[in-house]
Amino acid sequence: MGSQDKLRYHGPAGMARYNIPEAPESDKRFTPGIKTIQETARDINVISEADVIVVGGGPGGFAAAVAAARTGARTVLLERFGHLGGMMTGGLVNIIPHLSDTDGKQWISGICEELMTRLDKQDAAFRPLPEDWGSTDPVVTKYYKDSSFHHFFIRRNKNGEECLVYSVIIDPEIGKNEINRMVMEAGVKLYLHSLVTDVVMECDTVKGIIFESKSGRQAVLGKVVIDCTGDGDLIPRSGTAYEDNIDYGLRIKHLCFGFWIGGVDFRAYDKFVSSRQKDFIALKNELYDKGLYLSFFRGMLKNQEDTAWLHPHFIANSQTDVEEMTRMDVSARERAVRTWELLRDKAPGFEKSYIKLTCPQLGTTGGLRLIGEASMRTEDLKRHEPFEDTVAIFPNNDRGQDSVDYPVVYVSFRTLLPKKTEGLLVACRAFSSDDEANSCFNLVPHCICFGQAAGTAAALAAARGISVRDLPYSDLKGALLAQNVILP
């Protein structure tokens, strides 16, 4: 493959994908002789008792906790890191896409829209004006087409015209604080730096969780537990059925190591690209040949116009294998530094740049998925009628002609509900789905919708002393509509 072919395949329009290094031969020195040990039985202190326990403070988790608490439930939220927001903040996946369809009709609102509005008031969000959503006016679309984020803003409508969809870019640092505010204002009991390691079971019913922190091993008991870990950590621990097959060609097979390079003079860089084409191509191919990162987005947030955002993806065998995650993190960080050094030394505009931020948590995109009372399958992306228990409607903007024929996708509440396990809901990317449907609809705004529906349902069920599966859908729908969720 020649240099030009390399550039076309790995150029700035594409998402570069890298392989995670194999385990080194030296790791065999640590192969254990004894395969298992037996833990000593011990009493565990129960430090909180709640109506609703939410595990994981990412997009689904914070929304579930806020919705449950606002609905009147005593709500506990546990998060393994020292911040909330998950991939949206700590993973630097701060692009909140597809809140409208190509006609400009908004479909995702509720807590998601509330957060975007709160951030916008702090100059911590970049989003198109409502009157421009769905616009095909070249004057309107040109700015977004010219930006490196055009993929998240520009689509083609049913007439084949380029149009603007409602997407948002947020400041992840301000986002962490604003999510804190929403959680605390709602009256949620919050535990950060708390890794949930097990569930408390009584037959087939989840009764609480066990977590580890600097304070030791402790427990929280509750009436309903919501798994918002993203990876579905509570699913196997509770004996709940799941599937984990992922096609290697799908986005959700990847881990991501996001980082930002600050202090970039993009005027000088653009002049270099336009006036020294051969040197630019040579630089791109040198990056490619050395296995470094080729593509970046340009910061569009206020006062961050000098920032390059990089999101290299690594094809993973398992996104929860600690050894593979470790090798990927070490390799990705080394590549990040070498990429910055090469750009600093050879790319005009990067002379005074510096590594501004690396993702505090590794970017995970997929994994195991619940086998639920219902499951979003690929064929469900081609239906015109909503489910009888629809709790969210997602714009279907990324599926070519199918998006024209079926502009929205409906989400059944039963995709969050295990078939047999009681006292558990799953409201994150581990919702019940096949891998193709999951790859399309497990992004930040979708998880916020899952969380809002699950948190509301859990609170209503807990207040009535009934199983979540016995909650009348009409009651859940009424509560969600009162929270500005858009439903059929």
Backbone torsions as a table, in degrees:
resi	resn	phi	psi	omega
1	MET	NA	123.5	-177.7
2	GLY	-75.1	173.0	-177.9
3	SER	-60.9	-42.3	-179.2
4	GLN	-63.6	-39.5	178.4
5	ASP	-64.9	-39.4	177.3
6	LYS	-59.3	-45.7	-176.6
7	LEU	-64.8	-41.1	180.0
8	ARG	-65.3	-39.0	-176.3
9	TYR	-74.8	-37.6	-174.7
10	HIS	-112.4	17.9	-175.5
11	GLY	-70.5	-180.0	-173.9
12	PRO	-63.1	-17.4	178.8
13	ALA	-78.8	-16.9	-176.4
14	GLY	-107.5	163.2	175.7
15	MET	-95.1	110.9	-179.1
16	ALA	-66.3	137.0	-179.7
17	ARG	-121.8	136.8	-175.6
18	TYR	-125.2	160.6	177.8
19	ASN	-97.1	144.7	176.1
20	ILE	-81.0	134.8	-179.9
21	PRO	-58.1	146.5	174.4
22	GLU	-72.3	160.2	177.8
23	ALA	-62.6	133.8	-179.5
24	PRO	-69.2	155.6	-179.7
25	GLU	-59.2	-31.5	-177.2
26	SER	-64.4	-19.2	179.5
27	ASP	-63.9	-21.0	-178.7
28	LYS	-65.0	-18.6	178.7
29	ARG	-64.1	-20.9	-173.2
30	PHE	-102.5	9.8	178.3
31	THR	-63.2	122.9	-174.7
32	PRO	-74.7	148.5	174.7
33	GLY	-84.4	-37.2	177.2
34	ILE	-97.0	125.9	-171.6
35	LYS	-87.4	-29.2	-179.2
36	THR	-140.6	157.4	169.9
37	ILE	-131.0	164.2	-179.6
38	GLN	-109.0	126.1	177.8
39	GLU	-77.0	150.2	176.9
40	THR	-81.0	133.1	176.7
41	ALA	-63.4	143.0	-178.7
42	ARG	-155.3	157.6	175.2
43	ASP	-82.8	141.4	-179.8
44	ILE	-117.0	129.8	-179.7
45	ASN	-70.0	132.7	172.3
46	VAL	-90.5	115.8	-174.4
47	ILE	-101.2	-14.5	177.1
48	SER	-149.6	151.1	173.1
49	GLU	-132.5	132.5	-170.4
50	ALA	-141.3	169.5	170.6
51	ASP	-79.3	-44.2	-176.4
52	VAL	-128.9	131.0	174.1
53	ILE	-113.8	126.2	177.8
54	VAL	-112.4	125.7	-178.8
55	VAL	-107.8	114.1	-178.1
56	GLY	104.6	124.4	-175.7
57	GLY	-105.8	28.9	176.6
58	GLY	-77.0	-159.7	-178.3
59	PRO	-54.6	-46.9	178.8
60	GLY	-70.2	-38.9	-174.9
61	GLY	-69.0	-46.4	-179.6
62	PHE	-66.4	-37.3	179.6
63	ALA	-66.9	-40.8	178.6
64	ALA	-62.7	-43.7	-178.6
65	ALA	-65.9	-45.3	179.7
66	VAL	-62.8	-45.6	-178.7
67	ALA	-64.1	-42.6	-179.5
68	ALA	-64.4	-45.7	-178.3
69	ALA	-66.3	-41.0	178.7
70	ARG	-66.4	-25.4	178.9
71	THR	-83.6	-1.7	172.9
72	GLY	108.4	2.7	-177.0
73	ALA	-86.7	142.6	167.1
74	ARG	-69.7	116.2	-168.7
75	THR	-123.4	130.9	174.5
76	VAL	-111.8	134.3	177.6
77	LEU	-122.4	126.6	178.9
78	LEU	-116.8	134.8	-178.3
79	GLU	-137.2	133.1	-174.9
80	ARG	-72.6	-27.1	178.7
81	PHE	-95.1	179.1	179.9
82	GLY	-92.2	18.9	179.1
83	HIS	-149.0	162.1	175.4
84	LEU	-104.0	166.2	177.7
85	GLY	110.8	-19.9	175.4
86	GLY	56.1	-131.3	-177.8
87	MET	-61.1	-31.4	-177.6
88	MET	-64.7	-29.0	-177.9
89	THR	-118.1	-65.4	-177.1
90	GLY	-66.7	-28.6	178.3
91	GLY	-88.7	-0.2	-178.9
92	LEU	58.2	24.4	173.4
93	VAL	-92.3	69.2	-170.5
94	ASN	-94.0	24.3	176.0
95	ILE	-104.7	118.3	-176.7
96	ILE	-107.1	92.7	-168.5
97	PRO	-93.8	163.1	164.1
98	HIS	58.9	54.8	174.4
99	LEU	-89.3	-11.7	175.5
100	SER	-131.4	165.7	172.1
101	ASP	-88.2	-175.6	-175.3
102	THR	-73.0	-13.5	173.8
103	ASP	-84.6	-4.0	-179.5
104	GLY	89.1	5.7	179.0
105	LYS	-80.7	125.1	179.6
106	GLN	-77.3	135.0	179.5
107	TRP	-120.7	-22.7	179.8
108	ILE	-110.3	117.7	-177.3
109	SER	-135.2	-128.4	177.1
110	GLY	59.0	-136.8	-177.0
111	ILE	-64.4	-32.9	177.5
112	CYS	-60.1	-50.5	180.0
113	GLU	-65.5	-36.3	177.9
114	GLU	-59.9	-46.0	179.2
115	LEU	-63.8	-43.4	179.6
116	MET	-60.9	-40.2	-179.5
117	THR	-67.3	-42.5	179.4
118	ARG	-63.2	-39.9	178.6
119	LEU	-70.6	-37.4	179.3
120	ASP	-59.4	-39.0	-179.8
121	LYS	-66.3	-16.7	178.9
122	GLN	-104.7	14.9	-175.2
123	ASP	57.0	30.1	-178.4
124	ALA	-111.2	17.9	177.1
125	ALA	-145.3	142.4	174.1
126	PHE	-116.0	121.8	179.9
127	ARG	-151.6	151.3	178.5
128	PRO	-68.0	156.2	174.9
129	LEU	-67.8	143.4	-177.9
130	PRO	-54.8	-35.9	-178.3
131	GLU	-69.0	-11.8	179.6
132	ASP	-97.6	-9.6	179.8
133	TRP	-61.6	127.4	-179.6
134	GLY	85.5	-2.1	-176.4
135	SER	-67.2	142.0	173.4
136	THR	-110.0	4.9	-179.5
137	ASP	-63.0	119.8	-178.7
138	PRO	-57.4	-29.6	178.5
139	VAL	-65.6	-36.8	179.9
140	VAL	-76.0	-45.5	-172.3
141	THR	-78.1	-20.7	-174.4
142	LYS	-57.6	-45.0	-177.9
143	TYR	-57.2	-42.6	-177.5
144	TYR	-75.7	-35.8	177.4
145	LYS	-63.8	-34.8	-178.2
146	ASP	-79.4	-15.2	-177.8
147	SER	-82.5	158.2	178.1
148	SER	-71.4	-12.3	179.3
149	PHE	-94.6	15.4	-173.4
150	HIS	-55.0	-32.3	-178.3
151	HIS	-59.5	-29.6	-176.5
152	PHE	-90.2	-8.6	-176.3
153	PHE	-117.9	-27.9	-172.5
154	ILE	-110.4	127.6	174.4
155	ARG	-135.8	177.5	174.2
156	ARG	-108.6	134.8	-179.2
157	ASN	-86.3	-172.7	-175.7
158	LYS	-65.3	-17.6	177.2
159	ASN	-93.3	4.0	-179.8
160	GLY	79.9	10.2	-179.0
161	GLU	-89.9	143.6	174.6
162	GLU	-70.2	133.0	-176.3
163	CYS	-139.9	164.8	-177.6
164	LEU	-99.8	127.0	174.8
165	VAL	-106.0	157.4	-178.2
166	TYR	-80.1	107.2	173.2
167	SER	-132.6	162.1	-175.6
168	VAL	-135.6	142.4	170.2
169	ILE	-112.8	130.1	-176.3
170	ILE	-118.3	159.3	172.8
171	ASP	-84.1	114.0	-174.6
172	PRO	-65.5	-29.9	-179.0
173	GLU	-72.6	-45.2	175.4
174	ILE	-66.5	-33.2	178.3
175	GLY	-60.8	-41.9	178.0
176	LYS	-56.2	-46.3	-176.9
177	ASN	-69.7	-39.0	-178.1
178	GLU	-68.8	-35.3	175.6
179	ILE	-66.4	-40.6	173.2
180	ASN	-53.2	-47.2	-178.2
181	ARG	-59.4	-45.8	-178.8
182	MET	-62.5	-41.7	-179.1
183	VAL	-66.0	-45.5	-177.5
184	MET	-71.3	-38.3	177.6
185	GLU	-61.0	-32.0	-178.8
186	ALA	-77.4	-11.8	179.8
187	GLY	87.0	24.6	178.9
188	VAL	-76.1	139.1	170.8
189	LYS	-84.4	116.3	-170.1
190	LEU	-110.3	133.2	172.0
191	TYR	-122.5	107.8	171.9
192	LEU	-90.8	171.0	-180.0
193	HIS	54.2	38.0	-173.3
194	SER	-131.1	111.1	-177.6
195	LEU	-98.7	115.5	177.7
196	VAL	-74.8	125.9	-173.6
197	THR	-115.0	-14.3	-178.6
198	ASP	-161.9	168.8	177.2
199	VAL	-116.5	152.7	174.5
200	VAL	-95.2	118.9	-174.9
201	MET	-114.8	145.3	168.7
202	GLU	-130.7	102.9	-170.7
203	CYS	56.9	-120.7	-179.2
204	ASP	-98.3	16.6	-175.9
205	THR	-113.7	131.2	175.1
206	VAL	-80.3	125.6	-177.0
207	LYS	-111.2	-10.3	-179.3
208	GLY	169.4	-168.3	-178.2
209	ILE	-137.5	159.8	174.0
210	ILE	-118.3	134.8	-178.9
211	PHE	-135.9	158.7	178.5
212	GLU	-114.4	142.4	176.1
213	SER	-154.8	-174.7	175.0
214	LYS	-61.9	-18.3	178.0
215	SER	-86.9	0.6	178.9
216	GLY	103.6	-158.8	-176.9
217	ARG	-98.4	120.5	-174.6
218	GLN	-138.1	170.5	-176.3
219	ALA	-131.9	153.0	171.6
220	VAL	-128.5	131.5	178.6
221	LEU	-108.2	148.0	-178.9
222	GLY	-161.1	174.1	-177.9
223	LYS	-86.5	-37.0	178.1
224	VAL	-136.1	134.2	176.7
225	VAL	-112.9	133.8	179.4
226	ILE	-114.9	119.8	177.8
227	ASP	-83.6	107.8	176.5
228	CYS	-121.7	32.2	-177.8
229	THR	-74.1	-12.2	-173.7
230	GLY	84.1	-51.5	-178.6
231	ASP	-86.4	0.0	-179.7
232	GLY	65.9	41.3	-174.4
233	ASP	-58.4	-32.5	-175.6
234	LEU	-82.1	-14.8	-175.3
235	ILE	-62.6	-57.8	178.9
236	PRO	-68.1	-30.9	-178.8
237	ARG	-66.6	-26.3	179.8
238	SER	-96.2	2.5	-178.8
239	GLY	75.5	17.9	-178.8
240	THR	-81.5	140.7	-177.4
241	ALA	-69.9	146.0	179.6
242	TYR	-152.6	168.1	171.9
243	GLU	-126.6	153.6	-176.8
244	ASP	-141.4	17.1	177.7
245	ASN	-72.8	133.5	177.9
246	ILE	-138.2	126.1	176.1
247	ASP	-65.6	135.6	-176.5
248	TYR	-63.3	-19.7	-179.3
249	GLY	-84.4	-3.1	-175.3
250	LEU	-93.6	151.7	179.0
251	ARG	-56.4	-36.3	-173.6
252	ILE	-73.9	3.5	173.8
253	LYS	-87.7	-0.4	-169.5
254	HIS	-106.0	150.1	160.4
255	LEU	-100.8	153.8	-177.2
256	CYS	-132.5	138.6	176.1
257	PHE	-118.5	94.4	-178.0
258	GLY	-85.0	143.3	173.4
259	PHE	-154.7	160.1	-177.4
260	TRP	-117.8	138.3	171.5
261	ILE	-108.8	120.5	-179.1
262	GLY	-101.9	170.5	176.9
263	GLY	73.8	28.3	-178.2
264	VAL	-91.5	132.0	173.5
265	ASP	-93.9	94.9	-173.8
266	PHE	-72.0	-22.9	175.0
267	ARG	-63.2	-46.2	178.4
268	ALA	-65.2	-37.9	179.3
269	TYR	-66.2	-44.0	179.5
270	ASP	-63.3	-37.9	177.6
271	LYS	-64.0	-38.6	177.1
272	PHE	-62.7	-45.2	-178.2
273	VAL	-63.4	-42.3	-174.6
274	SER	-80.9	-31.5	-173.1
275	SER	-102.0	-15.6	-178.6
276	ARG	-130.1	62.9	-172.5
277	GLN	-59.2	-42.3	-178.5
278	LYS	-64.6	-40.2	179.3
279	ASP	-67.7	-36.8	179.3
280	PHE	-64.9	-45.7	178.7
281	ILE	-64.1	-39.2	178.3
282	ALA	-62.4	-40.4	178.4
283	LEU	-65.1	-43.4	179.0
284	LYS	-60.6	-42.4	-178.6
285	ASN	-71.8	-29.8	174.8
286	GLU	-66.9	-41.9	175.7
287	LEU	-59.6	-44.8	-179.5
288	TYR	-62.8	-48.2	-176.5
289	ASP	-62.5	-28.9	-179.3
290	LYS	-92.4	3.9	178.7
291	GLY	70.0	30.6	-177.9
292	LEU	-102.9	-177.8	-170.0
293	TYR	-91.9	129.8	-171.7
294	LEU	-100.5	-28.1	-166.6
295	SER	-114.6	147.8	173.5
296	PHE	-151.2	155.0	170.9
297	PHE	-96.6	156.1	177.2
298	ARG	-101.9	132.3	-178.8
299	GLY	-57.5	130.8	179.9
300	MET	-113.3	4.0	177.8
301	LEU	-79.1	152.7	-178.1
302	LYS	-57.9	130.3	178.2
303	ASN	67.7	14.5	175.6
304	GLN	-124.4	28.2	-177.4
305	GLU	-70.7	-9.1	-179.9
306	ASP	-98.4	20.1	-173.5
307	THR	-112.9	132.9	172.8
308	ALA	-102.7	128.3	-179.5
309	TRP	-105.7	125.3	-178.7
310	LEU	-117.5	136.5	-178.3
311	HIS	-133.2	62.6	179.4
312	PRO	-66.4	140.7	-178.9
313	HIS	-107.5	145.0	177.5
314	PHE	-123.6	130.7	-179.7
315	ILE	-75.5	120.3	-173.9
316	ALA	-109.4	145.1	169.4
317	ASN	-77.5	-40.5	177.4
318	SER	-145.1	130.6	-179.7
319	GLN	-88.3	5.3	177.2
320	THR	-124.4	10.8	177.2
321	ASP	-85.2	113.6	-172.2
322	VAL	-62.3	-33.4	-179.7
323	GLU	-70.9	-43.3	178.9
324	GLU	-66.2	-40.6	178.1
325	MET	-62.2	-38.6	179.3
326	THR	-65.1	-46.9	179.9
327	ARG	-61.9	-40.0	-179.5
328	MET	-64.9	-44.3	-177.8
329	ASP	-62.8	-44.9	179.8
330	VAL	-63.2	-46.8	-179.6
331	SER	-64.5	-43.8	-177.3
332	ALA	-65.0	-39.3	179.8
333	ARG	-67.3	-39.9	176.7
334	GLU	-61.0	-44.2	179.1
335	ARG	-64.8	-36.5	-179.9
336	ALA	-61.4	-46.6	-179.6
337	VAL	-65.7	-43.2	180.0
338	ARG	-66.5	-35.8	176.2
339	THR	-62.3	-48.1	179.9
340	TRP	-61.7	-42.3	-179.2
341	GLU	-61.2	-42.8	-178.8
342	LEU	-67.6	-42.3	177.2
343	LEU	-64.2	-42.8	179.1
344	ARG	-59.6	-39.6	-174.6
345	ASP	-83.6	-25.3	-170.5
346	LYS	-126.4	-12.6	-177.3
347	ALA	-105.8	111.1	175.4
348	PRO	-53.8	137.2	-176.6
349	GLY	101.6	-20.4	-179.9
350	PHE	-102.1	6.1	-174.0
351	GLU	-58.4	-38.4	-177.3
352	LYS	-106.2	18.9	-178.6
353	SER	-76.9	168.6	179.8
354	TYR	-156.9	157.3	175.8
355	ILE	-77.4	112.7	-171.7
356	LYS	-85.3	-36.1	-172.9
357	LEU	-164.7	138.0	168.2
358	THR	-118.6	153.1	-172.2
359	CYS	-61.8	124.6	177.7
360	PRO	-63.9	-21.5	176.4
361	GLN	-136.6	141.9	-176.6
362	LEU	-62.5	138.6	-178.0
363	GLY	-79.8	111.5	175.2
364	THR	-105.5	145.7	-173.1
365	THR	-123.6	-15.7	-177.7
366	GLY	-164.7	-176.4	-179.6
367	GLY	161.5	-143.0	179.8
368	LEU	-72.9	156.1	-177.1
369	ARG	-136.4	137.1	179.5
370	LEU	-56.3	143.2	163.3
371	ILE	-96.3	105.8	-170.9
372	GLY	-104.7	-177.4	176.2
373	GLU	-60.8	-30.6	170.8
374	ALA	-137.7	163.0	-179.1
375	SER	-141.2	135.0	175.7
376	MET	-78.3	108.6	179.7
377	ARG	-105.4	168.0	-177.6
378	THR	-55.3	-37.8	-179.1
379	GLU	-68.0	-22.3	178.8
380	ASP	-73.4	-12.9	177.0
381	LEU	-78.6	-3.5	179.4
382	LYS	-123.7	65.8	176.3
383	ARG	-142.5	146.0	-179.2
384	HIS	-96.4	-21.3	-175.5
385	GLU	-98.3	137.0	176.5
386	PRO	-70.4	159.4	172.5
387	PHE	-72.3	157.3	-179.9
388	GLU	-66.6	-19.4	179.2
389	ASP	-120.2	39.5	-179.0
390	THR	-62.3	129.1	179.0
391	VAL	-118.8	-2.9	177.0
392	ALA	-161.4	153.5	175.4
393	ILE	-128.3	124.7	-176.5
394	PHE	-111.0	130.5	170.9
395	PRO	-58.6	137.7	-175.6
396	ASN	-108.9	75.7	-168.2
397	ASN	-98.3	-5.1	-168.3
398	ASP	-115.7	19.0	-171.3
399	ARG	-123.8	33.5	173.4
400	GLY	58.8	-129.6	-178.0
401	GLN	-63.4	-32.3	177.1
402	ASP	-60.3	-32.9	178.6
403	SER	-68.2	-33.3	177.0
404	VAL	-70.5	-43.5	-176.6
405	ASP	-75.9	-32.3	-177.7
406	TYR	-132.5	81.3	-169.8
407	PRO	-68.9	-17.2	177.2
408	VAL	-134.8	158.7	177.8
409	VAL	-122.5	137.0	-178.0
410	TYR	-100.0	143.4	-177.1
411	VAL	-116.0	123.3	178.2
412	SER	-83.7	138.0	175.9
413	PHE	-57.8	-30.1	-177.0
414	ARG	-68.4	-12.5	174.5
415	THR	-72.2	-10.9	178.9
416	LEU	-102.3	-2.2	-169.6
417	LEU	-113.4	118.3	178.3
418	PRO	-61.9	155.8	-179.1
419	LYS	-68.6	-41.2	-173.4
420	LYS	-119.2	-39.5	-174.1
421	THR	-64.5	130.4	177.0
422	GLU	-96.0	157.4	175.6
423	GLY	74.1	14.7	-176.7
424	LEU	-134.4	135.6	168.8
425	LEU	-126.3	152.3	178.3
426	VAL	-120.9	114.2	-174.0
427	ALA	-131.0	70.1	179.9
428	CYS	-161.2	-165.6	-178.4
429	ARG	-67.3	-7.9	176.6
430	ALA	-85.7	15.3	177.7
431	PHE	-61.3	159.9	-174.2
432	SER	-68.7	117.3	-174.6
433	SER	-170.6	159.9	169.4
434	ASP	-85.2	172.8	-170.2
435	ASP	-68.2	-33.6	-179.4
436	GLU	-70.3	-44.9	177.6
437	ALA	-63.8	-38.4	179.6
438	ASN	-64.6	-39.9	-178.9
439	SER	-63.8	-30.9	-179.7
440	CYS	-81.5	-31.5	-167.7
441	PHE	-132.5	45.5	173.3
442	ASN	-123.6	27.7	-178.2
443	LEU	-84.5	177.2	-173.4
444	VAL	-52.8	-53.6	-176.6
445	PRO	-64.7	-32.1	178.6
446	HIS	-65.1	-43.3	-179.8
447	CYS	-66.1	-34.7	175.7
448	ILE	-61.1	-41.5	178.2
449	CYS	-63.0	-45.2	177.5
450	PHE	-56.5	-46.9	-177.5
451	GLY	-62.8	-43.4	-179.4
452	GLN	-62.6	-41.9	179.2
453	ALA	-65.7	-45.4	-177.7
454	ALA	-66.8	-43.2	-179.6
455	GLY	-62.6	-40.6	179.3
456	THR	-66.7	-45.9	-179.9
457	ALA	-62.7	-42.4	-179.0
458	ALA	-62.5	-42.4	-179.5
459	ALA	-65.5	-42.9	180.0
460	LEU	-64.4	-43.2	-178.8
461	ALA	-67.0	-42.6	-179.3
462	ALA	-62.5	-39.9	-179.6
463	ALA	-64.2	-30.0	-177.7
464	ARG	-95.3	-6.7	-178.9
465	GLY	68.6	32.3	-179.7
466	ILE	-121.3	164.9	174.1
467	SER	-68.2	146.7	178.4
468	VAL	-59.4	-33.9	-178.2
469	ARG	-69.8	-15.7	178.9
470	ASP	-96.0	0.4	-179.5
471	LEU	-70.6	125.3	177.8
472	PRO	-61.1	131.5	-178.4
473	TYR	-60.3	-35.5	-178.6
474	SER	-59.5	-34.9	179.0
475	ASP	-70.5	-41.7	178.3
476	LEU	-64.9	-43.9	-180.0
477	LYS	-60.5	-44.7	179.5
478	GLY	-59.8	-41.4	179.9
479	ALA	-67.0	-39.8	179.9
480	LEU	-68.6	-41.0	177.2
481	LEU	-59.9	-37.1	178.1
482	ALA	-67.1	-17.1	178.4
483	GLN	-99.9	15.9	177.7
484	ASN	68.5	23.3	171.2
485	VAL	-76.4	138.0	-179.4
486	ILE	-90.2	118.5	-178.2
487	LEU	-129.7	166.6	178.5
488	PRO	-58.4	NA	NA
